[in-house]
């Protein structure tokens, strides 16, 4: 019976020895490594069944080493990489999956669970990856890339576009809403025609429904739809409410925004959402304009006839008196000049008041 091999890479000697002793008792052939450089060189040469690595290193990155090793076809076929990490955030799991890590086990580690998972990896059994990665899609000007998946499921709690969920949740779409969309598409139809909807008709219905939900108006689109209807439907069309006249709610811009491109049947969801964002921006700008235009009230100033004149000689005498009083109080504050503490306190207060009065009186330059 072949003995499974495992490499334990951890710069902490205590953890490394603990894990190594545990898997040696389980019958594994264990190799202990303390640096990422040794791990990369030894793993690519030995090709163990499992490479068990610590996720946090003081020097270097464990995911960089995993990505480098997963680029080797022989290693990718023979070895499963397992990372022990305190971080199990979605971003870290996605990075680990892209680096070729087979599983990320969060700390604190349940040793029984760890032994069981390592056994499954050593036996090359199926283990779910840390994160699901979208397959790259071709096309586009820049050669393609990962396609954006909206995940149109009402019970999905991780929507990429929360705005779409608010649009299609319960309360916005009812029988009356569906009936109005059918009227815009061509009025009454027979049961056979209703049972068989072409791809073009379904595309038109979805576009009209989204335009209606976000309050977008495209008269050219409605006019182009009318050209494809039968003569009977054309006669009934004026009586039916048209798309421009039926608007579930006024937009934030109150119709100030320009309509989408006239005569363009290929209006995308990005255009609709961009229009709604522009409406919100215009509303915010209009509200901010009123706030920023506010001005403070003018300070009331006494009229000239209400002002009281002061004789310059009286003002000069007041200043001279206050100055002499201040000098006297300062002289009395000298140690030993007064023995009564109460009187000394009053002198200090009078000195401060005299100084404040001198500061408040206008100078000769201000009088002129």
C-alpha positions as CSV (number, residue, x, y, z in Angstrom):
1,X,0.0,0.0,0.0
2,X,1.4,3.4,-1.0
3,X,2.1,5.9,1.8
4,X,0.7,9.3,1.2
5,X,3.2,12.2,1.4
6,X,2.6,15.7,2.8
7,X,4.7,18.8,3.1
8,X,4.0,21.1,6.1
9,X,5.2,24.6,5.5
10,X,5.1,26.9,8.5
11,X,7.7,29.4,9.8
12,X,6.5,28.8,13.4
13,X,8.4,25.8,14.7
14,X,5.8,24.9,17.4
15,X,2.9,24.7,14.9
16,X,5.0,23.0,12.3
17,X,6.1,20.2,14.7
18,X,2.5,19.8,16.1
19,X,1.1,19.3,12.6
20,X,4.0,17.1,11.5
21,X,3.7,14.8,14.6
22,X,-0.1,14.5,14.1
23,X,0.1,13.4,10.5
24,X,3.0,11.1,11.2
25,X,0.8,9.2,13.6
26,X,-1.8,9.0,10.8
27,X,0.7,7.2,8.6
28,X,1.8,10.1,6.3
29,X,5.3,10.6,5.0
30,X,5.9,14.2,6.4
31,X,8.4,16.8,5.2
32,X,8.8,19.9,7.4
33,X,9.8,23.3,5.8
34,X,10.3,26.7,7.5
35,X,10.6,29.1,4.6
36,X,8.7,29.9,1.4
37,X,11.8,29.5,-0.7
38,X,12.4,26.0,0.6
39,X,8.7,25.2,0.1
40,X,8.7,26.2,-3.5
41,X,11.9,24.4,-4.4
42,X,11.1,21.2,-2.5
43,X,7.5,20.9,-3.5
44,X,8.3,21.3,-7.2
45,X,10.9,18.6,-6.9
46,X,9.2,16.1,-4.6
47,X,5.6,16.5,-5.9
48,X,3.9,15.4,-2.6
49,X,0.3,14.4,-2.5
50,X,-0.7,17.4,-0.3
51,X,1.1,20.7,0.4
52,X,-0.2,22.1,3.7
53,X,0.8,25.8,4.1
54,X,0.4,28.5,6.7
55,X,-1.4,31.5,5.2
56,X,0.5,34.3,7.1
57,X,4.2,34.8,6.6
58,X,6.5,37.6,7.8
59,X,8.4,37.5,4.5
60,X,6.7,36.7,1.2
61,X,3.2,35.6,0.3
62,X,1.8,32.0,0.5
63,X,-0.6,32.7,-2.4
64,X,2.3,33.9,-4.7
65,X,4.1,30.6,-4.0
66,X,0.9,28.6,-4.7
67,X,0.3,30.5,-8.0
68,X,3.9,29.8,-9.1
69,X,3.6,26.1,-8.2
70,X,0.2,25.7,-9.9
71,X,1.8,27.0,-13.1
72,X,3.8,23.7,-13.4
73,X,1.6,21.1,-15.1
74,X,3.3,18.1,-13.2
75,X,2.8,19.7,-9.8
76,X,-0.8,20.8,-10.6
77,X,-1.7,17.1,-11.5
78,X,0.1,15.4,-8.6
79,X,-0.4,17.8,-5.6
80,X,-3.3,19.4,-3.8
81,X,-2.5,22.7,-2.0
82,X,-4.3,23.5,1.3
83,X,-3.9,26.8,3.2
84,X,-4.6,27.4,6.9
85,X,-5.6,31.0,7.3
86,X,-7.3,33.3,9.9
87,X,-8.8,35.3,7.0
88,X,-11.7,33.7,5.2
89,X,-13.1,36.8,3.5
90,X,-14.6,36.3,0.0
91,X,-11.8,38.3,-1.6
92,X,-9.1,36.1,0.0
93,X,-11.0,33.0,-1.0
94,X,-11.2,34.2,-4.6
95,X,-7.5,35.0,-4.7
96,X,-6.7,31.6,-3.3
97,X,-8.9,29.9,-5.9
98,X,-7.1,31.8,-8.7
99,X,-3.7,30.8,-7.2
100,X,-4.7,27.1,-7.5
101,X,-5.4,26.4,-3.8
102,X,-7.6,23.4,-3.4
103,X,-9.0,24.4,-0.1
104,X,-8.7,27.2,2.6
105,X,-9.4,26.0,6.1
106,X,-10.1,28.8,8.6
107,X,-8.5,29.1,12.0
108,X,-8.9,27.9,14.8
109,X,-8.5,24.5,13.2
110,X,-10.5,21.5,14.2
111,X,-7.8,18.8,14.1
112,X,-10.3,16.0,13.3
113,X,-11.7,18.0,10.4
114,X,-8.2,18.8,9.2
115,X,-7.2,15.2,9.2
116,X,-10.3,14.2,7.3
117,X,-9.9,16.9,4.7
118,X,-6.2,16.1,4.1
119,X,-7.2,12.4,3.7
120,X,-9.7,13.4,0.9
121,X,-7.1,15.5,-0.8
122,X,-4.5,12.8,-0.6
123,X,-6.9,10.3,-2.1
124,X,-7.7,12.9,-4.9
125,X,-11.4,13.0,-4.0
126,X,-13.6,15.9,-5.0
127,X,-13.4,18.9,-2.6
128,X,-15.3,22.1,-3.5
129,X,-12.9,24.9,-4.4
130,X,-12.6,28.0,-2.1
131,X,-14.6,30.1,-4.5
132,X,-16.3,29.7,-7.8
133,X,-14.5,31.5,-10.7
134,X,-16.4,32.6,-13.8
135,X,-15.0,31.2,-17.0
136,X,-13.5,33.9,-19.3
137,X,-15.7,34.9,-22.1
138,X,-14.4,36.0,-25.5
139,X,-15.4,39.0,-27.6
140,X,-15.3,42.7,-27.1
141,X,-12.9,45.3,-28.2
142,X,-10.3,44.4,-25.5
143,X,-10.3,40.7,-26.1
144,X,-12.9,39.7,-23.5
145,X,-12.6,38.8,-19.9
146,X,-14.7,37.5,-17.0
147,X,-18.4,38.2,-17.8
148,X,-20.4,40.1,-15.2
149,X,-23.0,37.8,-13.7
150,X,-26.0,39.5,-12.2
151,X,-27.6,36.4,-10.8
152,X,-31.3,37.0,-11.4
153,X,-32.7,35.1,-8.4
154,X,-35.1,36.7,-6.1
155,X,-33.8,34.7,-3.1
156,X,-30.2,35.5,-3.8
157,X,-28.8,37.8,-1.1
158,X,-25.7,38.9,-3.1
159,X,-27.0,40.8,-6.0
160,X,-24.4,42.7,-8.1
161,X,-27.0,45.3,-9.0
162,X,-29.3,46.1,-6.0
163,X,-31.2,48.6,-8.2
164,X,-32.5,45.8,-10.4
165,X,-33.8,43.9,-7.3
166,X,-35.7,47.0,-6.1
167,X,-37.3,47.3,-9.6
168,X,-38.5,43.8,-9.9
169,X,-39.5,43.0,-6.3
170,X,-43.1,42.5,-5.3
171,X,-45.4,45.5,-5.8
172,X,-44.0,47.0,-9.0
173,X,-45.1,44.3,-11.4
174,X,-48.8,43.3,-11.3
175,X,-51.5,42.2,-13.8
176,X,-52.3,45.8,-14.7
177,X,-48.6,46.5,-15.4
178,X,-48.4,43.4,-17.7
179,X,-51.6,44.4,-19.5
180,X,-50.4,47.9,-20.2
181,X,-47.1,46.4,-21.7
182,X,-49.2,44.1,-23.9
183,X,-51.2,47.1,-25.1
184,X,-48.1,48.9,-26.1
185,X,-46.8,45.9,-28.0
186,X,-49.9,45.7,-30.1
187,X,-53.2,45.6,-28.3
188,X,-55.3,42.4,-28.1
189,X,-53.9,39.2,-29.6
190,X,-55.3,35.7,-30.1
191,X,-54.6,32.9,-27.7
192,X,-52.3,31.2,-30.2
193,X,-50.3,34.3,-30.7
194,X,-50.0,34.8,-26.9
195,X,-48.8,31.2,-26.5
196,X,-45.9,31.7,-28.9
197,X,-43.7,34.7,-28.3
198,X,-40.8,35.2,-30.6
199,X,-37.3,36.2,-29.3
200,X,-37.8,39.7,-30.8
201,X,-41.1,40.1,-29.0
202,X,-39.7,39.0,-25.7
203,X,-36.8,41.3,-26.1
204,X,-39.2,44.2,-26.8
205,X,-41.3,43.3,-23.8
206,X,-38.4,43.2,-21.4
207,X,-37.1,46.6,-22.8
208,X,-40.5,48.2,-22.4
209,X,-40.9,46.8,-18.9
210,X,-37.5,48.1,-17.7
211,X,-38.1,51.5,-19.3
212,X,-41.5,51.7,-17.5
213,X,-40.0,50.7,-14.2
214,X,-37.2,53.3,-14.2
215,X,-39.5,56.0,-15.7
216,X,-37.6,56.3,-19.1
217,X,-39.4,57.7,-22.1
218,X,-38.5,56.7,-25.7
219,X,-41.3,57.8,-28.1
220,X,-39.3,56.7,-31.1
221,X,-39.3,53.1,-29.8
222,X,-43.0,53.1,-29.4
223,X,-43.5,54.5,-32.9
224,X,-41.3,51.8,-34.4
225,X,-43.3,49.2,-32.6
226,X,-46.5,50.6,-34.1
227,X,-45.1,50.1,-37.6
228,X,-44.9,46.3,-37.1
229,X,-48.6,45.9,-36.0
230,X,-51.5,44.8,-38.2
231,X,-54.1,47.2,-39.5
232,X,-56.6,46.3,-36.8
233,X,-54.1,47.0,-34.1
234,X,-53.2,50.3,-35.8
235,X,-56.8,51.4,-35.6
236,X,-57.0,50.5,-31.9
237,X,-53.6,52.0,-31.0
238,X,-54.8,55.6,-30.6
239,X,-57.4,54.5,-28.1
240,X,-54.8,52.6,-26.0
241,X,-52.6,54.5,-23.6
242,X,-49.2,55.1,-25.1
243,X,-45.9,54.8,-23.3
244,X,-45.1,58.6,-23.1
245,X,-48.5,59.2,-21.4
246,X,-48.3,56.4,-19.0
247,X,-45.5,57.0,-16.5
248,X,-45.6,55.2,-13.2
249,X,-43.8,58.1,-11.4
250,X,-42.1,61.3,-12.2
251,X,-38.4,61.1,-12.5
252,X,-36.1,63.1,-10.1
253,X,-35.2,65.4,-12.9
254,X,-38.9,66.2,-13.5
255,X,-38.5,65.7,-17.2
256,X,-35.5,68.0,-17.5
257,X,-33.2,65.1,-18.7
258,X,-32.9,64.5,-22.4
259,X,-34.5,61.4,-23.7
260,X,-32.5,58.4,-24.8
261,X,-31.3,58.2,-28.4
262,X,-34.1,58.6,-30.8
263,X,-34.8,55.8,-33.1
264,X,-32.4,53.4,-31.3
265,X,-34.0,50.1,-30.6
266,X,-30.9,48.8,-28.9
267,X,-31.2,50.8,-25.6
268,X,-29.4,48.8,-23.0
269,X,-29.8,48.6,-19.3
270,X,-26.7,50.7,-18.8
271,X,-28.3,53.6,-20.7
272,X,-31.4,53.3,-18.5
273,X,-29.5,53.3,-15.3
274,X,-27.3,56.1,-16.5
275,X,-30.3,58.3,-17.2
276,X,-31.7,57.6,-13.8
277,X,-28.3,58.5,-12.2
278,X,-28.3,61.8,-14.2
279,X,-31.8,62.6,-12.9
280,X,-30.6,62.1,-9.3
281,X,-27.5,64.2,-10.0
282,X,-29.6,67.1,-11.4
283,X,-32.0,66.9,-8.4
284,X,-29.0,67.1,-6.0
285,X,-27.5,70.0,-7.9
286,X,-30.8,71.9,-7.7
287,X,-31.2,71.3,-4.0
288,X,-27.6,72.3,-3.3
289,X,-28.0,75.5,-5.4
290,X,-30.7,76.7,-3.0
291,X,-28.6,75.8,0.0
292,X,-25.4,77.5,-1.3
293,X,-27.3,80.7,-2.3
294,X,-28.4,81.4,1.2
295,X,-26.7,84.6,2.6
296,X,-26.5,85.7,6.2
297,X,-28.6,88.6,7.4
298,X,-27.0,92.0,7.5
299,X,-26.0,93.4,10.9
300,X,-28.2,96.3,12.0
301,X,-26.1,99.5,12.4
302,X,-27.4,102.6,14.2
303,X,-28.4,105.4,12.0
304,X,-26.4,108.6,12.3
305,X,-29.2,110.5,14.0
306,X,-29.5,107.8,16.7
307,X,-25.8,107.8,17.5
308,X,-24.6,109.6,20.7
309,X,-21.6,111.9,20.4
310,X,-18.7,111.9,22.9
311,X,-16.7,115.0,23.7
312,X,-13.0,114.3,22.9
313,X,-11.8,116.0,26.1
314,X,-14.2,113.8,28.2
315,X,-12.8,110.7,26.5
316,X,-9.2,111.8,27.1
317,X,-10.0,112.5,30.8
318,X,-11.6,109.1,31.2
319,X,-8.5,107.5,29.6
320,X,-6.1,109.4,31.9
321,X,-8.2,108.5,35.0
322,X,-8.3,104.8,34.1
323,X,-4.6,104.8,33.5
324,X,-3.8,106.4,36.8
325,X,-6.1,104.0,38.6
326,X,-4.5,101.1,36.9
327,X,-1.0,102.3,37.9
328,X,-2.1,102.8,41.5
329,X,-3.6,99.4,41.8
330,X,-0.5,97.8,40.3
331,X,1.6,99.6,42.9
332,X,-0.6,98.4,45.8
333,X,-0.3,94.8,44.6
334,X,3.4,94.8,45.5
335,X,4.3,92.4,48.4
336,X,4.1,94.2,51.7
337,X,2.1,97.2,50.5
338,X,-1.1,95.9,52.0
339,X,-1.5,93.5,55.0
340,X,-5.3,93.0,54.6
341,X,-5.9,90.1,52.2
342,X,-9.5,91.1,51.5
343,X,-8.3,94.6,50.5
344,X,-5.5,93.1,48.4
345,X,-8.1,91.0,46.5
346,X,-10.2,94.0,45.8
347,X,-7.2,95.9,44.5
348,X,-6.3,93.0,42.1
349,X,-9.9,93.0,40.8
350,X,-9.9,96.8,40.3
351,X,-6.5,96.6,38.5
352,X,-7.9,94.0,36.1
353,X,-11.1,96.1,35.4
354,X,-9.0,99.2,34.8
355,X,-6.9,97.3,32.3
356,X,-10.0,96.1,30.5
357,X,-11.4,99.6,30.4
358,X,-8.2,100.9,28.8
359,X,-8.3,98.2,26.2
360,X,-12.0,99.0,25.4
361,X,-11.4,102.8,25.0
362,X,-10.6,103.9,21.4
363,X,-7.1,105.2,20.8
364,X,-6.4,108.7,19.4
365,X,-5.8,107.2,15.9
366,X,-9.3,105.6,16.0
367,X,-10.9,108.8,17.1
368,X,-9.5,110.7,14.2
